[in-house]
């Protein structure tokens, strides 16, 4: 069996997502499984080099996980022609500049979303990547989760008939940081550092809606900072300047309406932290991260509104689970494998920088809608 090496420059692995999902559960998991298997039966050994500003933290992570190479010098890492893929999970505010340096060095790029602070910067990055002839991708992890894979199966199988609407709820209570530590970093709540739940989540909703249902054509949104005082990682109080909740109505091509609430200030009364309820003429489904249940037209009950009586029906019991029918891997790891195969000429990967541009565009449109109190139309498509 043929085995070859693939060098990956990983920048931003000291952060929560960069470390846990991308390094440990994706790249190192693939490495520890013996490498990436290609369709011709050969294997590719992944050889990451870890990049970060804090030498002590990066070295400790490398030592803990048996990674031989690490550095604080990004330019030196980019200069090595044997490392052909660049990954970025840094703060959004510094991602585009680093990505441009990687493009100039001729690297293939795979980055976290959003790909840039604003739409012009995102477009500039996508154009530069295309002109350089390199392969580029953006993390679209939710599409690779078991619940949404089952939902895709229903959509592609015609289960819903004509899809009418999508309702989504995402979020949980993030502690303020005074009497319990916050579960998210403090920069998430400072607009000047690129924080805000709309900036974080609207790019997700862009690719989820576009990939499963239809592109977004218009948005009406309200972005709110419900809690304006929080405490940082050192226990010091600070003023929260970024939105911690976003309430949005997305109009999709073909007439599908999507209502999605995103909140870091809600207490969960759902089966999962994110759920999508899809209604169609022939059936409905509720999908979360892992589970998906359905109710077909032929099995839809006949509720009667009577507020004077306690409802005797358990409506949840009238839904049927969608079977797994497959083994599901970690969603981040699955997309890493798909992108790396694409880099190696062993498959396609449709979630490129232009998809990332559309996500940034939707976040910007939501912010404009909220600030100006109006419905915002999106341009038709994002031209390359």
Helices and strands as residue ranges (DSSP letters): E 3-11, H 16-17, I 18-27, H 28-32, E 36-37, E 43-51, H 55-64, E 69-71, H 74-78, E 83-88, H 92-104, E 108-111, H 119-132, E 136-138, G 141-144, H 146-156, E 163-171, G 186-189, G 191-193, H 197-212, E 216-224, E 229-231, E 237-239, E 245-252, E 257-263, E 274-280, E 283-287, E 292-296, G 297-299, G 315-318, E 320-321, H 331-343, H 353-372, E 376-377
